[in-house]
Amino acid sequence: MYIFLRKLLVCCLCLSLIGCNVTSGVNNLTSSGIGPRTSTEMEQEETRLAQSKSSVRLDVSIPVFDAGLEATEEKQKIWPELRRAEATAFAWMLKEKMEETESFGAIRVTPDQRATSEVYVLGKILESTGEEVKISIRATDISGKDLIARSRSEGLGFLAGLVGEPLSVKTFSHTVKKDYLESPRNSGKNGYEPLFVEIANYVKDLISDLSSKRASSLKSIAEMRFATSLSSELFSENIVNTEGQYSLVRKPSQDDPTFKRVKTIRVRDQMFVDKMQVQFESFHNKVSKTHRAWQEQVLKESEARSKARAAAAGKAVGAVALIGLAVLAAAAGARSAQNYDAVGTSLATSGAIVAGVAGAAMVQKSFQALDEAEVHTKLIEELGTSTDVELAPQVISFEKEQKKLTGSASEQFSQWRTFLKKIYELGKTPKVQL
């Protein structure tokens, strides 16, 4: 009842706001606004709109998704190995679809949120069964501003909070249809692909509303935040952090040798993350065929399981009916015996035996059908443990220094950032000739 009232309130608010918009539109209608505009007016309007939009391409980081492993088994069956593989593969799939929009600068999949970019798109897998997928998305910029909450505050999106979704989160869901995977034109594609197309277009719309001035400011903030990661004592005066919101105070001189060195190190940092893209792509290519095969098999097994359960239910109903007839026949036999009807007693008893035996047989078949459904369920579970992710150790070098990186992608990235700080510290230490 509470949910119904809340949704009713949302509808009423929408209608009242629409009514306000209609009224204001009528009041603002003047004789000068009637009729088609001239071509010159239309060109001026198009130019104004183009100038108000950002012409600066922003770099985007897509950290490996949150696998959502905290969900309970009662809600859904989760295979940790598969979810971890999906967390990486899904981030790469989103990168590919965002690149197809041609609306961004460099788009990089990163091990975590510590990479330096102007925009961050954070995903979490809420559900992934092969048939059903649900993903929540957050988007923020390097200044700490929540892009989804900002977008919703400017329109009717704020009403999302009234129906249970946080203002800073956008949830996307998709159901894979069997005919999608069977279609020749979708050969080799993942059944979840339409979901990532939808997410990519949503993020594109979020970014397209930023002005060129704001986009340029974000690039400067990104530079300063990277600089403070190397030396906060030197660069912290250029940027201020107010409760998690970063704003630029001033930019260092482009001729400042220390700042030039920071920019050089940042280029190497970007090159390192670009090199990681090869590893992420290789992993995605390795997983993609397995994941599609898993989806195809899950759909088949799910269909078989549904049929098996339906058959089990049908047999169970038939068994109950036959056993019911056996009980009725037995009761009739008992009444005939009381009335000394030998023929009636014999027939009723025979009917009870036949119906009882048939009912018992159907019960057995029902259990067999349920066992078959359980076999299909276990097969799906086994398919879910067939993928895992590994990252090979690598040796990197910079300014005659070398470092061997080991462990997961996140651990290697952390070691790389520590290595960069060491390089920076060595560079600012004066060389003393002994």
C-alpha positions as CSV (number, residue, x, y, z in Angstrom):
1,M,0.0,0.0,0.0
2,Y,2.9,2.3,0.8
3,I,4.5,1.7,-2.5
4,F,1.3,2.4,-4.3
5,L,0.8,5.7,-2.5
6,R,4.4,6.7,-3.3
7,K,3.9,6.0,-7.0
8,L,0.6,7.8,-7.0
9,L,2.4,10.9,-5.5
10,V,5.0,10.7,-8.3
11,C,2.2,10.7,-10.9
12,C,0.5,13.7,-9.3
13,L,3.8,15.6,-9.2
14,C,4.5,14.9,-12.8
15,L,1.0,16.0,-13.9
16,S,1.3,19.2,-11.8
17,L,4.7,20.0,-13.3
18,I,3.5,19.3,-16.8
19,G,0.5,21.6,-16.2
20,C,2.9,24.3,-15.1
21,N,5.0,23.9,-18.2
22,V,2.0,24.1,-20.5
23,T,0.7,27.2,-18.7
24,S,4.0,29.0,-18.9
25,G,4.3,28.1,-22.5
26,V,1.0,29.7,-23.3
27,N,1.8,32.9,-21.3
28,N,5.2,33.3,-23.1
29,L,3.6,33.0,-26.6
30,T,3.7,36.4,-28.3
31,S,3.0,37.5,-31.8
32,S,6.7,37.7,-32.6
33,G,7.1,34.0,-31.8
34,I,4.3,32.8,-34.2
35,G,5.2,31.2,-37.6
36,P,8.4,29.7,-38.9
37,R,11.8,31.4,-38.2
38,T,14.0,32.7,-40.9
39,S,17.0,30.6,-42.1
40,T,19.3,33.2,-40.5
41,E,17.6,32.9,-37.1
42,M,17.8,29.1,-37.3
43,E,21.5,29.2,-38.1
44,Q,22.1,31.6,-35.2
45,E,20.2,29.3,-32.9
46,E,22.2,26.2,-34.0
47,T,25.5,28.1,-33.5
48,R,24.4,29.2,-30.1
49,L,23.5,25.6,-29.1
50,A,26.8,24.3,-30.5
51,Q,28.8,26.9,-28.6
52,S,27.0,26.1,-25.4
53,K,28.0,22.4,-25.7
54,S,31.5,21.2,-24.8
55,S,33.9,20.9,-27.8
56,V,36.5,19.5,-25.4
57,R,36.8,15.7,-25.4
58,L,37.1,14.4,-21.9
59,D,39.1,11.3,-20.9
60,V,37.1,8.6,-19.1
61,S,38.2,5.9,-16.7
62,I,36.0,2.9,-16.3
63,P,37.3,1.0,-13.2
64,V,36.7,-2.8,-13.2
65,F,33.1,-3.3,-12.1
66,D,32.1,-4.2,-8.6
67,A,31.3,-7.9,-8.9
68,G,28.4,-7.7,-6.4
69,L,29.5,-10.8,-4.5
70,E,27.9,-9.6,-1.3
71,A,24.4,-10.7,-2.6
72,T,23.0,-13.6,-0.6
73,E,22.5,-17.1,-2.0
74,E,18.8,-16.9,-1.1
75,K,18.5,-14.0,-3.7
76,Q,20.4,-15.6,-6.5
77,K,23.2,-18.1,-7.1
78,I,26.5,-16.4,-7.6
79,W,29.7,-18.0,-8.9
80,P,32.6,-15.9,-7.7
81,E,34.9,-16.9,-10.5
82,L,32.4,-16.0,-13.2
83,R,31.4,-12.7,-11.5
84,R,35.0,-11.6,-11.2
85,A,35.6,-12.4,-14.9
86,E,32.3,-10.5,-15.8
87,A,33.4,-7.5,-13.7
88,T,36.4,-7.0,-16.0
89,A,34.7,-8.0,-19.2
90,F,31.7,-5.7,-18.6
91,A,34.0,-2.7,-18.1
92,W,35.6,-3.5,-21.4
93,M,32.3,-3.9,-23.2
94,L,31.2,-0.5,-21.9
95,K,34.5,1.0,-23.1
96,E,33.9,-0.3,-26.6
97,K,30.3,1.0,-26.8
98,M,31.3,4.4,-25.4
99,E,34.1,4.6,-28.1
100,E,31.5,4.0,-30.8
101,T,29.6,7.2,-29.8
102,E,32.8,9.2,-30.7
103,S,31.9,11.6,-27.9
104,F,34.9,11.2,-25.6
105,G,38.7,11.5,-25.4
106,A,40.7,8.5,-24.3
107,I,38.5,5.8,-22.6
108,R,40.5,3.5,-20.4
109,V,39.5,0.5,-18.3
110,T,41.4,0.8,-15.0
111,P,41.9,-1.6,-12.1
112,D,40.3,0.8,-9.7
113,Q,39.4,4.5,-9.2
114,R,42.9,5.8,-8.6
115,A,43.7,6.4,-12.2
116,T,43.6,10.1,-13.4
117,S,40.8,11.1,-15.8
118,E,38.3,13.8,-16.1
119,V,35.3,11.5,-15.8
120,Y,34.7,8.2,-14.0
121,V,32.0,5.7,-14.8
122,L,31.5,3.1,-12.0
123,G,29.5,0.0,-12.5
124,K,28.2,-2.7,-10.1
125,I,26.7,-6.1,-11.2
126,L,23.5,-6.6,-9.3
127,E,22.4,-9.6,-11.3
128,S,23.8,-11.8,-14.0
129,T,22.3,-15.2,-14.7
130,G,22.9,-15.6,-18.4
131,E,19.3,-14.6,-19.1
132,E,18.9,-11.6,-16.8
133,V,21.4,-8.9,-16.2
134,K,21.1,-5.8,-14.0
135,I,23.8,-3.2,-13.5
136,S,23.9,0.0,-11.5
137,I,26.0,2.9,-12.8
138,R,27.5,5.9,-11.0
139,A,29.2,8.8,-12.9
140,T,31.4,11.5,-11.4
141,D,34.0,13.9,-12.6
142,I,37.5,14.6,-11.3
143,S,36.2,17.5,-9.2
144,G,34.1,15.1,-7.2
145,K,30.8,16.3,-8.7
146,D,28.1,13.6,-9.2
147,L,27.0,13.8,-12.8
148,I,23.9,11.7,-12.5
149,A,22.5,13.6,-9.4
150,R,23.4,16.9,-11.3
151,S,21.5,15.8,-14.3
152,R,18.5,14.7,-12.3
153,S,18.4,18.0,-10.3
154,E,17.9,19.9,-13.6
155,G,14.9,17.9,-14.7
156,L,12.2,15.4,-13.5
157,G,14.9,12.9,-12.7
158,F,14.8,13.9,-9.0
159,L,11.6,11.9,-8.8
160,A,13.7,8.8,-9.0
161,G,14.3,9.1,-5.3
162,L,10.6,8.8,-4.6
163,V,10.4,5.4,-6.2
164,G,13.3,3.9,-4.4
165,E,16.4,4.7,-6.6
166,P,19.2,6.9,-5.2
167,L,19.7,10.1,-7.1
168,S,23.3,9.3,-7.8
169,V,22.6,5.8,-9.2
170,K,21.1,4.7,-12.5
171,T,20.0,1.1,-12.9
172,F,19.9,-0.7,-16.2
173,S,18.5,-4.2,-16.8
174,H,18.1,-6.5,-19.8
175,T,16.7,-9.9,-20.6
176,V,18.5,-12.0,-23.2
177,K,16.1,-13.5,-25.8
178,K,17.0,-16.9,-27.3
179,D,16.4,-15.6,-30.8
180,Y,19.0,-12.8,-30.2
181,L,21.8,-15.4,-29.9
182,E,20.3,-17.5,-32.7
183,S,20.3,-14.6,-35.2
184,P,23.1,-14.8,-37.7
185,R,23.7,-11.1,-37.6
186,N,24.5,-11.4,-33.9
187,S,27.1,-14.1,-34.4
188,G,29.9,-13.7,-31.9
189,K,28.1,-11.0,-29.9
190,N,27.3,-11.2,-26.2
191,G,23.7,-11.4,-25.3
192,Y,24.2,-8.5,-22.9
193,E,25.4,-6.1,-25.6
194,P,22.2,-4.0,-26.0
195,L,22.5,-3.1,-22.3
196,F,25.9,-1.6,-22.8
197,V,24.8,0.4,-25.8
198,E,22.1,1.9,-23.6
199,I,24.5,2.7,-20.8
200,A,27.0,4.3,-23.3
201,N,24.4,6.6,-24.8
202,Y,23.2,7.6,-21.3
203,V,26.7,8.6,-20.3
204,K,27.1,10.4,-23.6
205,D,24.1,12.5,-22.8
206,L,25.4,13.3,-19.3
207,I,28.7,14.6,-20.7
208,S,27.2,16.4,-23.7
209,D,25.5,18.9,-21.4
210,L,28.9,20.2,-20.0
211,S,30.1,23.5,-21.3
212,S,33.5,24.0,-22.9
213,K,34.6,26.1,-20.0
214,R,33.6,23.4,-17.5
215,A,35.3,20.7,-19.6
216,S,38.5,22.7,-19.7
217,S,38.4,23.3,-16.0
218,L,38.1,19.6,-15.4
219,K,41.2,19.0,-17.4
220,S,43.1,21.5,-15.3
221,I,41.8,19.9,-12.1
222,A,42.9,16.5,-13.3
223,E,46.4,17.9,-13.9
224,M,46.6,19.4,-10.4
225,R,45.2,16.3,-8.7
226,F,47.9,14.2,-10.4
227,A,50.5,16.7,-9.4
228,T,49.4,16.6,-5.7
229,S,49.7,12.8,-5.8
230,L,53.4,13.3,-6.4
231,S,54.0,16.3,-4.2
232,S,51.1,17.8,-2.1
233,E,53.4,20.3,-0.4
234,L,54.3,21.9,-3.8
235,F,51.0,21.9,-5.6
236,S,48.3,21.8,-2.9
237,E,48.1,25.6,-3.0
238,N,46.9,25.4,-6.6
239,I,43.7,23.4,-5.7
240,V,41.3,23.4,-2.9
241,N,39.3,20.5,-1.5
242,T,36.0,21.5,0.2
243,E,34.2,18.4,1.6
244,G,35.3,16.2,-1.4
245,Q,34.6,18.9,-4.0
246,Y,37.8,20.1,-5.8
247,S,38.2,23.5,-7.4
248,L,41.1,25.1,-9.1
249,V,42.7,28.1,-7.4
250,R,45.3,28.9,-10.0
251,K,47.4,27.1,-12.6
252,P,51.2,26.8,-12.4
253,S,53.2,28.5,-15.1
254,Q,53.7,26.3,-18.1
255,D,57.4,27.2,-17.9
256,D,57.8,25.9,-14.3
257,P,60.4,23.1,-14.6
258,T,58.8,21.2,-11.8
259,F,55.4,21.3,-13.4
260,K,56.9,20.3,-16.7
261,R,58.4,17.3,-15.0
262,V,55.0,16.4,-13.5
263,K,53.4,16.6,-17.0
264,T,56.2,14.3,-18.4
265,I,55.5,11.7,-15.6
266,R,51.8,11.9,-16.3
267,V,52.3,11.1,-19.9
268,R,54.2,8.0,-18.8
269,D,51.4,7.2,-16.4
270,Q,48.9,7.4,-19.3
271,M,51.2,5.2,-21.4
272,F,51.3,2.6,-18.6
273,V,47.5,2.5,-18.4
274,D,47.3,2.4,-22.2
275,K,49.5,-0.7,-22.1
276,M,47.2,-2.2,-19.6
277,Q,44.4,-1.9,-22.2
278,V,46.1,-4.6,-24.2
279,Q,45.9,-6.9,-21.3
280,F,42.3,-6.1,-20.6
281,E,41.4,-6.6,-24.2
282,S,43.2,-9.9,-24.3
283,F,41.4,-11.0,-21.2
284,H,38.0,-9.9,-22.7
285,N,38.7,-11.8,-25.9
286,K,39.6,-14.9,-24.0
287,V,36.5,-14.7,-21.9
288,S,34.0,-13.5,-24.5
289,K,33.7,-16.8,-26.4
290,T,33.3,-18.7,-23.1
291,H,30.8,-16.3,-21.8
292,R,28.6,-16.5,-25.0
293,A,28.8,-20.3,-24.9
294,W,27.8,-20.1,-21.3
295,Q,24.8,-17.8,-22.2
296,E,23.7,-20.2,-25.0
297,Q,23.9,-23.2,-22.7
298,V,22.2,-21.4,-19.8
299,L,19.3,-20.5,-22.1
300,K,19.0,-24.1,-23.3
301,E,19.3,-25.5,-19.8
302,S,16.9,-22.9,-18.4
303,E,14.4,-23.9,-21.1
304,A,14.9,-27.6,-20.4
305,R,14.6,-27.0,-16.6
306,S,11.4,-25.1,-17.1
307,K,10.0,-27.9,-19.2
308,A,11.2,-30.5,-16.7
309,R,9.5,-28.6,-13.8
310,A,6.3,-28.1,-15.8
311,A,6.3,-31.9,-16.6
312,A,6.9,-32.6,-12.9
313,A,4.1,-30.3,-11.9
314,G,1.8,-32.0,-14.4
315,K,2.7,-35.5,-13.3
316,A,2.2,-34.4,-9.6
317,V,-1.3,-33.1,-10.3
318,G,-2.2,-36.3,-12.2
319,A,-0.8,-38.3,-9.3
320,V,-2.9,-36.4,-6.8
321,A,-6.0,-36.9,-8.9
322,L,-5.4,-40.7,-9.2
323,I,-4.6,-41.1,-5.5
324,G,-7.8,-39.1,-4.8
325,L,-9.7,-41.5,-7.0
326,A,-8.1,-44.4,-5.1
327,V,-9.3,-42.9,-1.8
328,L,-12.8,-42.4,-3.1
329,A,-12.9,-45.9,-4.5
330,A,-11.7,-47.3,-1.2
331,A,-14.4,-45.3,0.6
332,A,-17.0,-46.7,-1.8
333,G,-15.8,-50.2,-1.1
334,A,-16.1,-49.7,2.6
335,R,-19.7,-48.5,2.2
336,S,-20.5,-51.5,0.0
337,A,-19.1,-53.8,2.6
338,Q,-21.3,-52.3,5.2
339,N,-24.3,-52.8,3.0
340,Y,-23.2,-56.4,2.2
341,D,-22.8,-55.6,-1.5
342,A,-20.1,-58.2,-2.5
343,V,-19.9,-57.1,-6.2
344,G,-19.7,-53.4,-5.3
345,T,-17.0,-54.1,-2.7
346,S,-14.9,-56.1,-5.2
347,L,-15.2,-53.4,-7.9
348,A,-14.4,-50.5,-5.5
349,T,-11.5,-52.4,-4.1
350,S,-10.1,-53.1,-7.6
351,G,-10.5,-49.4,-8.6
352,A,-8.7,-48.3,-5.4
353,I,-5.8,-50.6,-6.2
354,V,-5.5,-49.6,-9.9
355,A,-5.9,-45.9,-9.1
356,G,-3.5,-46.1,-6.2
357,V,-0.8,-47.9,-8.2
358,A,-1.2,-45.5,-11.1
359,G,-1.0,-42.5,-8.7
360,A,2.1,-43.9,-7.1
361,A,3.8,-44.4,-10.5
362,M,3.0,-40.8,-11.4
363,V,4.4,-39.6,-8.1
364,Q,7.6,-41.5,-8.9
365,K,7.8,-39.9,-12.4
366,S,7.2,-36.5,-10.9
367,F,10.2,-37.0,-8.6
368,Q,12.2,-38.2,-11.6
369,A,11.3,-35.0,-13.5
370,L,12.3,-32.9,-10.5
371,D,15.6,-34.8,-10.4
372,E,16.1,-34.0,-14.1
373,A,15.4,-30.3,-13.4
374,E,18.0,-30.5,-10.6
375,V,20.5,-32.0,-13.0
376,H,20.1,-29.0,-15.3
377,T,20.5,-26.6,-12.4
378,K,23.8,-28.3,-11.4
379,L,25.0,-28.1,-15.0
380,I,24.4,-24.3,-15.0
381,E,26.4,-24.1,-11.7
382,E,29.3,-26.0,-13.2
383,L,29.3,-23.7,-16.2
384,G,29.6,-20.8,-13.8
385,T,33.0,-22.0,-12.4
386,S,34.7,-22.3,-15.8
387,T,36.3,-18.8,-16.1
388,D,38.9,-16.9,-14.1
389,V,41.2,-13.9,-14.5
390,E,45.0,-13.8,-14.3
391,L,47.5,-11.0,-14.9
392,A,51.1,-11.9,-15.8
393,P,54.0,-10.2,-14.0
394,Q,55.8,-7.4,-15.9
395,V,59.0,-5.5,-15.7
396,I,58.8,-1.7,-16.3
397,S,61.5,0.9,-16.7
398,F,61.6,4.7,-16.5
399,E,64.6,7.0,-16.4
400,K,67.1,4.1,-15.9
401,E,65.0,2.7,-13.0
402,Q,63.4,-0.7,-13.2
403,K,60.6,-2.3,-11.2
404,K,59.0,-5.7,-11.4
405,L,55.2,-5.6,-11.0
406,T,53.4,-8.7,-9.7
407,G,49.9,-9.6,-8.5
408,S,46.5,-8.6,-9.7
409,A,45.9,-5.6,-12.0
410,S,45.0,-3.4,-9.0
411,E,48.1,-4.5,-7.1
412,Q,50.3,-3.8,-10.1
413,F,48.8,-0.4,-10.6
414,S,49.4,0.5,-7.0
415,Q,53.0,-0.6,-7.3
416,W,53.4,1.5,-10.5
417,R,52.1,4.6,-8.7
418,T,54.5,4.1,-5.9
419,F,57.3,3.7,-8.5
420,L,56.3,7.0,-10.2
421,K,56.5,8.9,-6.9
422,K,59.9,7.4,-6.3
423,I,61.0,8.6,-9.8
424,Y,59.7,12.1,-9.0
425,E,61.5,12.2,-5.7
426,L,64.8,11.1,-7.3
427,G,64.4,13.8,-10.0
428,K,64.0,16.7,-7.5
429,T,67.0,15.6,-5.4
430,P,70.0,17.7,-6.3
431,K,72.9,15.7,-7.6
432,V,75.9,16.2,-5.4
433,Q,79.3,15.4,-6.7
434,L,81.4,13.7,-4.1
